[in-house]
């Protein structure tokens, strides 16, 4: 599965082109399924939008 910002794409039906210069961050998450030994890998592409850049530059102090 592929997610770009908040939109999840079904690659069986969608063809997308994403320039590497537009990618801020790539997050890979493994999602367990009910089938043993079968997991879904979710690739989240965070793009360089002003909101995402501001969010990435925010320092959180706990």
PDBQT receptor file of N, H, CA, C and O in Angstrom, charges set to zero:
ATOM      1  N   UNK A   1       0.847  -1.176   0.000  1.00  0.00    +0.000 N 
ATOM      2  CA  UNK A   1       0.000   0.000   0.000  1.00  0.00    +0.000 C 
ATOM      3  C   UNK A   1       0.888   1.233   0.000  1.00  0.00    +0.000 C 
ATOM      4  O   UNK A   1       1.986   1.228   0.557  1.00  0.00    +0.000 OA
ATOM      5  N   UNK A   2       0.401   2.273  -0.626  1.00  0.00    +0.000 N 
ATOM      6  H   UNK A   2      -0.490   2.277  -1.078  1.00  0.00    +0.000 HD
ATOM      7  CA  UNK A   2       1.150   3.521  -0.710  1.00  0.00    +0.000 C 
ATOM      8  C   UNK A   2       0.264   4.659  -0.230  1.00  0.00    +0.000 C 
ATOM      9  O   UNK A   2      -0.912   4.745  -0.585  1.00  0.00    +0.000 OA
ATOM     10  N   UNK A   3       0.854   5.535   0.586  1.00  0.00    +0.000 N 
ATOM     11  H   UNK A   3       1.809   5.465   0.874  1.00  0.00    +0.000 HD
ATOM     12  CA  UNK A   3       0.149   6.707   1.075  1.00  0.00    +0.000 C 
ATOM     13  C   UNK A   3       1.001   7.930   0.764  1.00  0.00    +0.000 C 
ATOM     14  O   UNK A   3       2.184   7.966   1.102  1.00  0.00    +0.000 OA
ATOM     15  N   UNK A   4       0.409   8.930   0.124  1.00  0.00    +0.000 N 
ATOM     16  H   UNK A   4      -0.553   8.901  -0.150  1.00  0.00    +0.000 HD
ATOM     17  CA  UNK A   4       1.077  10.199  -0.123  1.00  0.00    +0.000 C 
ATOM     18  C   UNK A   4       0.348  11.248   0.697  1.00  0.00    +0.000 C 
ATOM     19  O   UNK A   4      -0.831  11.523   0.470  1.00  0.00    +0.000 OA
ATOM     20  N   UNK A   5       1.064  11.834   1.658  1.00  0.00    +0.000 N 
ATOM     21  H   UNK A   5       2.021  11.611   1.842  1.00  0.00    +0.000 HD
ATOM     22  CA  UNK A   5       0.495  12.723   2.665  1.00  0.00    +0.000 C 
ATOM     23  C   UNK A   5      -0.664  11.996   3.342  1.00  0.00    +0.000 C 
ATOM     24  O   UNK A   5      -0.425  11.010   4.039  1.00  0.00    +0.000 OA
ATOM     25  N   UNK A   6      -1.887  12.433   3.171  1.00  0.00    +0.000 N 
ATOM     26  H   UNK A   6      -2.081  13.234   2.605  1.00  0.00    +0.000 HD
ATOM     27  CA  UNK A   6      -3.017  11.781   3.841  1.00  0.00    +0.000 C 
ATOM     28  C   UNK A   6      -3.846  10.915   2.905  1.00  0.00    +0.000 C 
ATOM     29  O   UNK A   6      -4.871  10.373   3.319  1.00  0.00    +0.000 OA
ATOM     30  N   UNK A   7      -3.427  10.773   1.658  1.00  0.00    +0.000 N 
ATOM     31  H   UNK A   7      -2.595  11.213   1.321  1.00  0.00    +0.000 HD
ATOM     32  CA  UNK A   7      -4.203  10.022   0.668  1.00  0.00    +0.000 C 
ATOM     33  C   UNK A   7      -3.599   8.641   0.435  1.00  0.00    +0.000 C 
ATOM     34  O   UNK A   7      -2.433   8.520   0.061  1.00  0.00    +0.000 OA
ATOM     35  N   UNK A   8      -4.399   7.603   0.659  1.00  0.00    +0.000 N 
ATOM     36  H   UNK A   8      -5.346   7.701   0.963  1.00  0.00    +0.000 HD
ATOM     37  CA  UNK A   8      -3.965   6.227   0.429  1.00  0.00    +0.000 C 
ATOM     38  C   UNK A   8      -4.314   5.859  -1.009  1.00  0.00    +0.000 C 
ATOM     39  O   UNK A   8      -5.449   6.050  -1.445  1.00  0.00    +0.000 OA
ATOM     40  N   UNK A   9      -3.337   5.330  -1.744  1.00  0.00    +0.000 N 
ATOM     41  H   UNK A   9      -2.415   5.175  -1.390  1.00  0.00    +0.000 HD
ATOM     42  CA  UNK A   9      -3.541   4.967  -3.144  1.00  0.00    +0.000 C 
ATOM     43  C   UNK A   9      -3.630   3.458  -3.290  1.00  0.00    +0.000 C 
ATOM     44  O   UNK A   9      -2.887   2.715  -2.648  1.00  0.00    +0.000 OA
ATOM     45  N   UNK A  10      -4.535   3.018  -4.130  1.00  0.00    +0.000 N 
ATOM     46  H   UNK A  10      -5.138   3.622  -4.652  1.00  0.00    +0.000 HD
ATOM     47  CA  UNK A  10      -4.635   1.611  -4.486  1.00  0.00    +0.000 C 
ATOM     48  C   UNK A  10      -3.861   1.438  -5.783  1.00  0.00    +0.000 C 
ATOM     49  O   UNK A  10      -4.324   1.865  -6.840  1.00  0.00    +0.000 OA
ATOM     50  N   UNK A  11      -2.696   0.823  -5.716  1.00  0.00    +0.000 N 
ATOM     51  H   UNK A  11      -2.319   0.477  -4.857  1.00  0.00    +0.000 HD
ATOM     52  CA  UNK A  11      -1.818   0.745  -6.874  1.00  0.00    +0.000 C 
ATOM     53  C   UNK A  11      -2.337  -0.162  -7.979  1.00  0.00    +0.000 C 
ATOM     54  O   UNK A  11      -1.788  -0.161  -9.081  1.00  0.00    +0.000 OA
ATOM     55  N   UNK A  12      -3.388  -0.941  -7.709  1.00  0.00    +0.000 N 
ATOM     56  H   UNK A  12      -3.834  -0.942  -6.814  1.00  0.00    +0.000 HD
ATOM     57  CA  UNK A  12      -3.982  -1.734  -8.778  1.00  0.00    +0.000 C 
ATOM     58  C   UNK A  12      -4.676  -0.828  -9.797  1.00  0.00    +0.000 C 
ATOM     59  O   UNK A  12      -4.809  -1.186 -10.967  1.00  0.00    +0.000 OA
ATOM     60  N   UNK A  13      -5.111   0.333  -9.347  1.00  0.00    +0.000 N 
ATOM     61  H   UNK A  13      -5.003   0.624  -8.396  1.00  0.00    +0.000 HD
ATOM     62  CA  UNK A  13      -5.885   1.216 -10.207  1.00  0.00    +0.000 C 
ATOM     63  C   UNK A  13      -5.240   2.576 -10.437  1.00  0.00    +0.000 C 
ATOM     64  O   UNK A  13      -5.668   3.312 -11.326  1.00  0.00    +0.000 OA
ATOM     65  N   UNK A  14      -4.223   2.927  -9.659  1.00  0.00    +0.000 N 
ATOM     66  H   UNK A  14      -3.876   2.329  -8.937  1.00  0.00    +0.000 HD
ATOM     67  CA  UNK A  14      -3.641   4.266  -9.775  1.00  0.00    +0.000 C 
ATOM     68  C   UNK A  14      -2.174   4.186 -10.187  1.00  0.00    +0.000 C 
ATOM     69  O   UNK A  14      -1.413   3.349  -9.702  1.00  0.00    +0.000 OA
ATOM     70  N   UNK A  15      -1.814   5.063 -11.077  1.00  0.00    +0.000 N 
ATOM     71  H   UNK A  15      -2.433   5.743 -11.471  1.00  0.00    +0.000 HD
ATOM     72  CA  UNK A  15      -0.412   5.217 -11.449  1.00  0.00    +0.000 C 
ATOM     73  C   UNK A  15      -0.017   6.618 -11.014  1.00  0.00    +0.000 C 
ATOM     74  O   UNK A  15      -0.661   7.597 -11.390  1.00  0.00    +0.000 OA
ATOM     75  N   UNK A  16       1.026   6.709 -10.237  1.00  0.00    +0.000 N 
ATOM     76  H   UNK A  16       1.549   5.913  -9.932  1.00  0.00    +0.000 HD
ATOM     77  CA  UNK A  16       1.433   8.019  -9.762  1.00  0.00    +0.000 C 
ATOM     78  C   UNK A  16       2.915   8.236 -10.057  1.00  0.00    +0.000 C 
ATOM     79  O   UNK A  16       3.707   7.294 -10.109  1.00  0.00    +0.000 OA
ATOM     80  N   UNK A  17       3.256   9.485 -10.246  1.00  0.00    +0.000 N 
ATOM     81  H   UNK A  17       2.613  10.250 -10.204  1.00  0.00    +0.000 HD
ATOM     82  CA  UNK A  17       4.632   9.853 -10.506  1.00  0.00    +0.000 C 
ATOM     83  C   UNK A  17       5.012  10.889  -9.460  1.00  0.00    +0.000 C 
ATOM     84  O   UNK A  17       4.366  11.932  -9.351  1.00  0.00    +0.000 OA
ATOM     85  N   UNK A  18       6.047  10.609  -8.699  1.00  0.00    +0.000 N 
ATOM     86  H   UNK A  18       6.572   9.763  -8.787  1.00  0.00    +0.000 HD
ATOM     87  CA  UNK A  18       6.466  11.487  -7.620  1.00  0.00    +0.000 C 
ATOM     88  C   UNK A  18       7.951  11.759  -7.780  1.00  0.00    +0.000 C 
ATOM     89  O   UNK A  18       8.766  10.836  -7.766  1.00  0.00    +0.000 OA
ATOM     90  N   UNK A  19       8.297  13.022  -7.931  1.00  0.00    +0.000 N 
ATOM     91  H   UNK A  19       7.635  13.772  -7.942  1.00  0.00    +0.000 HD
ATOM     92  CA  UNK A  19       9.693  13.415  -8.100  1.00  0.00    +0.000 C 
ATOM     93  C   UNK A  19      10.400  13.321  -6.752  1.00  0.00    +0.000 C 
ATOM     94  O   UNK A  19       9.856  13.746  -5.733  1.00  0.00    +0.000 OA
ATOM     95  N   UNK A  20      11.602  12.770  -6.744  1.00  0.00    +0.000 N 
ATOM     96  H   UNK A  20      12.044  12.425  -7.572  1.00  0.00    +0.000 HD
ATOM     97  CA  UNK A  20      12.330  12.610  -5.482  1.00  0.00    +0.000 C 
ATOM     98  C   UNK A  20      12.636  13.951  -4.835  1.00  0.00    +0.000 C 
ATOM     99  O   UNK A  20      12.858  14.004  -3.625  1.00  0.00    +0.000 OA
ATOM    100  N   UNK A  21      12.656  15.039  -5.601  1.00  0.00    +0.000 N 
ATOM    101  H   UNK A  21      12.476  14.996  -6.584  1.00  0.00    +0.000 HD
ATOM    102  CA  UNK A  21      12.889  16.367  -5.037  1.00  0.00    +0.000 C 
ATOM    103  C   UNK A  21      11.687  16.846  -4.217  1.00  0.00    +0.000 C 
ATOM    104  O   UNK A  21      11.821  17.767  -3.411  1.00  0.00    +0.000 OA
ATOM    105  N   UNK A  22      10.520  16.235  -4.411  1.00  0.00    +0.000 N 
ATOM    106  H   UNK A  22      10.411  15.487  -5.066  1.00  0.00    +0.000 HD
ATOM    107  CA  UNK A  22       9.309  16.620  -3.686  1.00  0.00    +0.000 C 
ATOM    108  C   UNK A  22       9.094  15.819  -2.407  1.00  0.00    +0.000 C 
ATOM    109  O   UNK A  22       8.150  16.093  -1.666  1.00  0.00    +0.000 OA
ATOM    110  N   UNK A  23       9.944  14.839  -2.135  1.00  0.00    +0.000 N 
ATOM    111  H   UNK A  23      10.710  14.616  -2.737  1.00  0.00    +0.000 HD
ATOM    112  CA  UNK A  23       9.765  13.975  -0.968  1.00  0.00    +0.000 C 
ATOM    113  C   UNK A  23      10.529  14.541   0.222  1.00  0.00    +0.000 C 
ATOM    114  O   UNK A  23      11.741  14.745   0.152  1.00  0.00    +0.000 OA
ATOM    115  N   UNK A  24       9.815  14.793   1.309  1.00  0.00    +0.000 N 
ATOM    116  H   UNK A  24       8.831  14.627   1.366  1.00  0.00    +0.000 HD
ATOM    117  CA  UNK A  24      10.420  15.254   2.549  1.00  0.00    +0.000 C 
ATOM    118  C   UNK A  24      10.864  14.065   3.392  1.00  0.00    +0.000 C 
ATOM    119  O   UNK A  24      11.951  14.071   3.970  1.00  0.00    +0.000 OA
ATOM    120  N   UNK A  25      10.005  13.040   3.456  1.00  0.00    +0.000 N 
ATOM    121  H   UNK A  25       9.122  13.035   2.986  1.00  0.00    +0.000 HD
ATOM    122  CA  UNK A  25      10.297  11.883   4.300  1.00  0.00    +0.000 C 
ATOM    123  C   UNK A  25       9.562  10.659   3.768  1.00  0.00    +0.000 C 
ATOM    124  O   UNK A  25       8.469  10.768   3.211  1.00  0.00    +0.000 OA
ATOM    125  N   UNK A  26      10.173   9.503   3.948  1.00  0.00    +0.000 N 
ATOM    126  H   UNK A  26      11.061   9.415   4.400  1.00  0.00    +0.000 HD
ATOM    127  CA  UNK A  26       9.545   8.230   3.602  1.00  0.00    +0.000 C 
ATOM    128  C   UNK A  26       9.480   7.392   4.867  1.00  0.00    +0.000 C 
ATOM    129  O   UNK A  26      10.496   7.167   5.525  1.00  0.00    +0.000 OA
ATOM    130  N   UNK A  27       8.291   6.933   5.203  1.00  0.00    +0.000 N 
ATOM    131  H   UNK A  27       7.465   7.115   4.668  1.00  0.00    +0.000 HD
ATOM    132  CA  UNK A  27       8.083   6.107   6.393  1.00  0.00    +0.000 C 
ATOM    133  C   UNK A  27       7.547   4.759   5.934  1.00  0.00    +0.000 C 
ATOM    134  O   UNK A  27       6.537   4.695   5.234  1.00  0.00    +0.000 OA
ATOM    135  N   UNK A  28       8.215   3.690   6.323  1.00  0.00    +0.000 N 
ATOM    136  H   UNK A  28       9.036   3.741   6.892  1.00  0.00    +0.000 HD
ATOM    137  CA  UNK A  28       7.757   2.338   6.007  1.00  0.00    +0.000 C 
ATOM    138  C   UNK A  28       7.226   1.697   7.277  1.00  0.00    +0.000 C 
ATOM    139  O   UNK A  28       7.930   1.635   8.286  1.00  0.00    +0.000 OA
ATOM    140  N   UNK A  29       5.992   1.222   7.233  1.00  0.00    +0.000 N 
ATOM    141  H   UNK A  29       5.421   1.272   6.414  1.00  0.00    +0.000 HD
ATOM    142  CA  UNK A  29       5.373   0.560   8.380  1.00  0.00    +0.000 C 
ATOM    143  C   UNK A  29       4.915  -0.827   7.965  1.00  0.00    +0.000 C 
ATOM    144  O   UNK A  29       4.338  -1.009   6.893  1.00  0.00    +0.000 OA
ATOM    145  N   UNK A  30       5.177  -1.794   8.816  1.00  0.00    +0.000 N 
ATOM    146  H   UNK A  30       5.646  -1.646   9.686  1.00  0.00    +0.000 HD
ATOM    147  CA  UNK A  30       4.724  -3.159   8.564  1.00  0.00    +0.000 C 
ATOM    148  C   UNK A  30       3.473  -3.404   9.396  1.00  0.00    +0.000 C 
ATOM    149  O   UNK A  30       3.489  -3.262  10.619  1.00  0.00    +0.000 OA
ATOM    150  N   UNK A  31       2.397  -3.772   8.726  1.00  0.00    +0.000 N 
ATOM    151  H   UNK A  31       2.384  -3.888   7.732  1.00  0.00    +0.000 HD
ATOM    152  CA  UNK A  31       1.113  -3.980   9.381  1.00  0.00    +0.000 C 
ATOM    153  C   UNK A  31       0.828  -5.477   9.417  1.00  0.00    +0.000 C 
ATOM    154  O   UNK A  31       0.753  -6.116   8.367  1.00  0.00    +0.000 OA
ATOM    155  N   UNK A  32       0.668  -6.046  10.619  1.00  0.00    +0.000 N 
ATOM    156  H   UNK A  32       0.729  -5.526  11.471  1.00  0.00    +0.000 HD
ATOM    157  CA  UNK A  32       0.388  -7.483  10.702  1.00  0.00    +0.000 C 
ATOM    158  C   UNK A  32      -1.020  -7.801  10.196  1.00  0.00    +0.000 C 
ATOM    159  O   UNK A  32      -1.942  -6.995  10.327  1.00  0.00    +0.000 OA
ATOM    160  N   UNK A  33      -1.160  -8.981   9.622  1.00  0.00    +0.000 N 
ATOM    161  H   UNK A  33      -0.412  -9.635   9.515  1.00  0.00    +0.000 HD
ATOM    162  CA  UNK A  33      -2.460  -9.452   9.150  1.00  0.00    +0.000 C 
ATOM    163  C   UNK A  33      -2.828 -10.718   9.907  1.00  0.00    +0.000 C 
ATOM    164  O   UNK A  33      -2.040 -11.239  10.697  1.00  0.00    +0.000 OA
ATOM    165  N   UNK A  34      -4.025 -11.199   9.655  1.00  0.00    +0.000 N 
ATOM    166  H   UNK A  34      -4.665 -10.776   9.014  1.00  0.00    +0.000 HD
ATOM    167  CA  UNK A  34      -4.473 -12.415  10.333  1.00  0.00    +0.000 C 
ATOM    168  C   UNK A  34      -3.793 -13.661   9.773  1.00  0.00    +0.000 C 
ATOM    169  O   UNK A  34      -3.762 -14.699  10.435  1.00  0.00    +0.000 OA
ATOM    170  N   UNK A  35      -3.246 -13.569   8.556  1.00  0.00    +0.000 N 
ATOM    171  H   UNK A  35      -3.271 -12.726   8.018  1.00  0.00    +0.000 HD
ATOM    172  CA  UNK A  35      -2.546 -14.712   7.971  1.00  0.00    +0.000 C 
ATOM    173  C   UNK A  35      -1.126 -14.768   8.512  1.00  0.00    +0.000 C 
ATOM    174  O   UNK A  35      -0.399 -13.775   8.485  1.00  0.00    +0.000 OA
ATOM    175  N   UNK A  36      -0.744 -15.927   8.996  1.00  0.00    +0.000 N 
ATOM    176  H   UNK A  36      -1.335 -16.733   9.018  1.00  0.00    +0.000 HD
ATOM    177  CA  UNK A  36       0.580 -16.085   9.586  1.00  0.00    +0.000 C 
ATOM    178  C   UNK A  36       1.661 -15.906   8.515  1.00  0.00    +0.000 C 
ATOM    179  O   UNK A  36       1.601 -16.511   7.444  1.00  0.00    +0.000 OA
ATOM    180  N   UNK A  37       2.633 -15.076   8.824  1.00  0.00    +0.000 N 
ATOM    181  H   UNK A  37       2.682 -14.585   9.694  1.00  0.00    +0.000 HD
ATOM    182  CA  UNK A  37       3.741 -14.844   7.910  1.00  0.00    +0.000 C 
ATOM    183  C   UNK A  37       3.445 -13.847   6.804  1.00  0.00    +0.000 C 
ATOM    184  O   UNK A  37       4.305 -13.583   5.964  1.00  0.00    +0.000 OA
ATOM    185  N   UNK A  38       2.254 -13.295   6.791  1.00  0.00    +0.000 N 
ATOM    186  H   UNK A  38       1.555 -13.510   7.473  1.00  0.00    +0.000 HD
ATOM    187  CA  UNK A  38       1.867 -12.323   5.761  1.00  0.00    +0.000 C 
ATOM    188  C   UNK A  38       1.632 -10.966   6.417  1.00  0.00    +0.000 C 
ATOM    189  O   UNK A  38       0.730 -10.824   7.243  1.00  0.00    +0.000 OA
ATOM    190  N   UNK A  39       2.418  -9.993   6.063  1.00  0.00    +0.000 N 
ATOM    191  H   UNK A  39       3.151 -10.108   5.392  1.00  0.00    +0.000 HD
ATOM    192  CA  UNK A  39       2.237  -8.641   6.560  1.00  0.00    +0.000 C 
ATOM    193  C   UNK A  39       2.114  -7.684   5.384  1.00  0.00    +0.000 C 
ATOM    194  O   UNK A  39       2.612  -7.953   4.291  1.00  0.00    +0.000 OA
ATOM    195  N   UNK A  40       1.453  -6.577   5.622  1.00  0.00    +0.000 N 
ATOM    196  H   UNK A  40       1.048  -6.358   6.510  1.00  0.00    +0.000 HD
ATOM    197  CA  UNK A  40       1.311  -5.534   4.613  1.00  0.00    +0.000 C 
ATOM    198  C   UNK A  40       2.340  -4.457   4.924  1.00  0.00    +0.000 C 
ATOM    199  O   UNK A  40       2.480  -4.041   6.074  1.00  0.00    +0.000 OA
ATOM    200  N   UNK A  41       3.055  -4.009   3.910  1.00  0.00    +0.000 N 
ATOM    201  H   UNK A  41       2.942  -4.347   2.976  1.00  0.00    +0.000 HD
ATOM    202  CA  UNK A  41       4.004  -2.913   4.088  1.00  0.00    +0.000 C 
ATOM    203  C   UNK A  41       3.353  -1.646   3.544  1.00  0.00    +0.000 C 
ATOM    204  O   UNK A  41       2.966  -1.576   2.377  1.00  0.00    +0.000 OA
ATOM    205  N   UNK A  42       3.243  -0.649   4.417  1.00  0.00    +0.000 N 
ATOM    206  H   UNK A  42       3.557  -0.705   5.364  1.00  0.00    +0.000 HD
ATOM    207  CA  UNK A  42       2.668   0.638   4.045  1.00  0.00    +0.000 C 
ATOM    208  C   UNK A  42       3.806   1.625   3.843  1.00  0.00    +0.000 C 
ATOM    209  O   UNK A  42       4.586   1.869   4.764  1.00  0.00    +0.000 OA
ATOM    210  N   UNK A  43       3.909   2.192   2.655  1.00  0.00    +0.000 N 
ATOM    211  H   UNK A  43       3.275   1.994   1.907  1.00  0.00    +0.000 HD
ATOM    212  CA  UNK A  43       4.920   3.205   2.344  1.00  0.00    +0.000 C 
ATOM    213  C   UNK A  43       4.240   4.567   2.385  1.00  0.00    +0.000 C 
ATOM    214  O   UNK A  43       3.378   4.866   1.558  1.00  0.00    +0.000 OA
ATOM    215  N   UNK A  44       4.636   5.394   3.358  1.00  0.00    +0.000 N 
ATOM    216  H   UNK A  44       5.336   5.151   4.030  1.00  0.00    +0.000 HD
ATOM    217  CA  UNK A  44       4.072   6.738   3.491  1.00  0.00    +0.000 C 
ATOM    218  C   UNK A  44       5.082   7.744   2.960  1.00  0.00    +0.000 C 
ATOM    219  O   UNK A  44       6.186   7.863   3.491  1.00  0.00    +0.000 OA
ATOM    220  N   UNK A  45       4.707   8.459   1.924  1.00  0.00    +0.000 N 
ATOM    221  H   UNK A  45       3.811   8.362   1.493  1.00  0.00    +0.000 HD
ATOM    222  CA  UNK A  45       5.536   9.524   1.382  1.00  0.00    +0.000 C 
ATOM    223  C   UNK A  45       5.009  10.847   1.920  1.00  0.00    +0.000 C 
ATOM    224  O   UNK A  45       3.853  11.199   1.682  1.00  0.00    +0.000 OA
ATOM    225  N   UNK A  46       5.843  11.575   2.638  1.00  0.00    +0.000 N 
ATOM    226  H   UNK A  46       6.781  11.289   2.831  1.00  0.00    +0.000 HD
ATOM    227  CA  UNK A  46       5.497  12.904   3.120  1.00  0.00    +0.000 C 
ATOM    228  C   UNK A  46       6.150  13.890   2.156  1.00  0.00    +0.000 C 
ATOM    229  O   UNK A  46       7.371  13.903   2.004  1.00  0.00    +0.000 OA
ATOM    230  N   UNK A  47       5.330  14.715   1.507  1.00  0.00    +0.000 N 
ATOM    231  H   UNK A  47       4.337  14.705   1.631  1.00  0.00    +0.000 HD
ATOM    232  CA  UNK A  47       5.852  15.631   0.492  1.00  0.00    +0.000 C 
ATOM    233  C   UNK A  47       6.237  16.975   1.108  1.00  0.00    +0.000 C 
ATOM    234  O   UNK A  47       5.888  17.279   2.248  1.00  0.00    +0.000 OA
ATOM    235  N   UNK A  48       6.957  17.763   0.330  1.00  0.00    +0.000 N 
ATOM    236  H   UNK A  48       7.240  17.516  -0.597  1.00  0.00    +0.000 HD
ATOM    237  CA  UNK A  48       7.468  19.054   0.797  1.00  0.00    +0.000 C 
ATOM    238  C   UNK A  48       6.433  20.164   0.609  1.00  0.00    +0.000 C 
ATOM    239  O   UNK A  48       6.644  21.098  -0.165  1.00  0.00    +0.000 OA
ATOM    240  N   UNK A  49       5.325  20.052   1.318  1.00  0.00    +0.000 N 
ATOM    241  H   UNK A  49       5.153  19.294   1.947  1.00  0.00    +0.000 HD
ATOM    242  CA  UNK A  49       4.351  21.142   1.326  1.00  0.00    +0.000 C 
ATOM    243  C   UNK A  49       4.737  22.090   2.461  1.00  0.00    +0.000 C 
ATOM    244  O   UNK A  49       5.413  21.669   3.400  1.00  0.00    +0.000 OA
ATOM    245  N   UNK A  50       4.328  23.351   2.400  1.00  0.00    +0.000 N 
ATOM    246  H   UNK A  50       3.779  23.693   1.637  1.00  0.00    +0.000 HD
ATOM    247  CA  UNK A  50       4.668  24.275   3.491  1.00  0.00    +0.000 C 
ATOM    248  C   UNK A  50       4.224  23.769   4.866  1.00  0.00    +0.000 C 
ATOM    249  O   UNK A  50       4.948  23.930   5.848  1.00  0.00    +0.000 OA
ATOM    250  N   UNK A  51       3.049  23.162   4.939  1.00  0.00    +0.000 N 
ATOM    251  H   UNK A  51       2.461  23.031   4.140  1.00  0.00    +0.000 HD
ATOM    252  CA  UNK A  51       2.555  22.644   6.221  1.00  0.00    +0.000 C 
ATOM    253  C   UNK A  51       3.432  21.505   6.734  1.00  0.00    +0.000 C 
ATOM    254  O   UNK A  51       3.738  21.452   7.925  1.00  0.00    +0.000 OA
ATOM    255  N   UNK A  52       3.840  20.592   5.850  1.00  0.00    +0.000 N 
ATOM    256  H   UNK A  52       3.591  20.635   4.882  1.00  0.00    +0.000 HD
ATOM    257  CA  UNK A  52       4.676  19.467   6.269  1.00  0.00    +0.000 C 
ATOM    258  C   UNK A  52       6.081  19.917   6.659  1.00  0.00    +0.000 C 
ATOM    259  O   UNK A  52       6.673  19.356   7.580  1.00  0.00    +0.000 OA
ATOM    260  N   UNK A  53       6.620  20.921   5.971  1.00  0.00    +0.000 N 
ATOM    261  H   UNK A  53       6.138  21.377   5.222  1.00  0.00    +0.000 HD
ATOM    262  CA  UNK A  53       7.947  21.438   6.318  1.00  0.00    +0.000 C 
ATOM    263  C   UNK A  53       7.905  22.109   7.685  1.00  0.00    +0.000 C 
ATOM    264  O   UNK A  53       8.811  21.916   8.496  1.00  0.00    +0.000 OA
ATOM    265  N   UNK A  54       6.865  22.893   7.950  1.00  0.00    +0.000 N 
ATOM    266  H   UNK A  54       6.129  23.050   7.292  1.00  0.00    +0.000 HD
ATOM    267  CA  UNK A  54       6.707  23.532   9.262  1.00  0.00    +0.000 C 
ATOM    268  C   UNK A  54       6.585  22.481  10.355  1.00  0.00    +0.000 C 
ATOM    269  O   UNK A  54       7.198  22.606  11.416  1.00  0.00    +0.000 OA
ATOM    270  N   UNK A  55       5.803  21.460  10.100  1.00  0.00    +0.000 N 
ATOM    271  H   UNK A  55       5.305  21.358   9.239  1.00  0.00    +0.000 HD
ATOM    272  CA  UNK A  55       5.610  20.377  11.073  1.00  0.00    +0.000 C 
ATOM    273  C   UNK A  55       6.922  19.642  11.343  1.00  0.00    +0.000 C 
ATOM    274  O   UNK A  55       7.208  19.289  12.487  1.00  0.00    +0.000 OA
ATOM    275  N   UNK A  56       7.722  19.410  10.300  1.00  0.00    +0.000 N 
ATOM    276  H   UNK A  56       7.490  19.697   9.370  1.00  0.00    +0.000 HD
ATOM    277  CA  UNK A  56       8.998  18.705  10.450  1.00  0.00    +0.000 C 
ATOM    278  C   UNK A  56      10.020  19.542  11.206  1.00  0.00    +0.000 C 
ATOM    279  O   UNK A  56      10.885  18.993  11.888  1.00  0.00    +0.000 OA
ATOM    280  N   UNK A  57       9.933  20.865  11.093  1.00  0.00    +0.000 N 
ATOM    281  H   UNK A  57       9.231  21.312  10.539  1.00  0.00    +0.000 HD
ATOM    282  CA  UNK A  57      10.891  21.748  11.751  1.00  0.00    +0.000 C 
ATOM    283  C   UNK A  57      10.493  22.110  13.173  1.00  0.00    +0.000 C 
ATOM    284  O   UNK A  57      11.254  22.775  13.876  1.00  0.00    +0.000 OA
ATOM    285  N   UNK A  58       9.319  21.684  13.606  1.00  0.00    +0.000 N 
ATOM    286  H   UNK A  58       8.701  21.144  13.035  1.00  0.00    +0.000 HD
ATOM    287  CA  UNK A  58       8.857  21.965  14.959  1.00  0.00    +0.000 C 
ATOM    288  C   UNK A  58       9.574  21.056  15.947  1.00  0.00    +0.000 C 
ATOM    289  O   UNK A  58       9.627  19.839  15.770  1.00  0.00    +0.000 OA
ATOM    290  N   UNK A  59      10.121  21.669  16.988  1.00  0.00    +0.000 N 
ATOM    291  H   UNK A  59      10.077  22.658  17.132  1.00  0.00    +0.000 HD
ATOM    292  CA  UNK A  59      10.816  20.908  18.033  1.00  0.00    +0.000 C 
ATOM    293  C   UNK A  59       9.846  20.701  19.185  1.00  0.00    +0.000 C 
ATOM    294  O   UNK A  59       9.263  21.655  19.700  1.00  0.00    +0.000 OA
ATOM    295  N   UNK A  60       9.682  19.454  19.582  1.00  0.00    +0.000 N 
ATOM    296  H   UNK A  60      10.155  18.679  19.164  1.00  0.00    +0.000 HD
ATOM    297  CA  UNK A  60       8.778  19.121  20.693  1.00  0.00    +0.000 C 
ATOM    298  C   UNK A  60       9.599  18.887  21.954  1.00  0.00    +0.000 C 
ATOM    299  O   UNK A  60      10.529  18.081  21.962  1.00  0.00    +0.000 OA
ATOM    300  N   UNK A  61       9.246  19.594  23.007  1.00  0.00    +0.000 N 
ATOM    301  H   UNK A  61       8.490  20.248  22.999  1.00  0.00    +0.000 HD
ATOM    302  CA  UNK A  61       9.917  19.423  24.294  1.00  0.00    +0.000 C 
ATOM    303  C   UNK A  61       8.902  18.841  25.264  1.00  0.00    +0.000 C 
ATOM    304  O   UNK A  61       7.817  19.388  25.460  1.00  0.00    +0.000 OA
ATOM    305  N   UNK A  62       9.278  17.719  25.866  1.00  0.00    +0.000 N 
ATOM    306  H   UNK A  62      10.159  17.274  25.707  1.00  0.00    +0.000 HD
ATOM    307  CA  UNK A  62       8.370  17.076  26.828  1.00  0.00    +0.000 C 
ATOM    308  C   UNK A  62       8.883  17.277  28.224  1.00  0.00    +0.000 C 
ATOM    309  O   UNK A  62       8.263  16.813  29.182  1.00  0.00    +0.000 OA
TER     310      UNK A  62
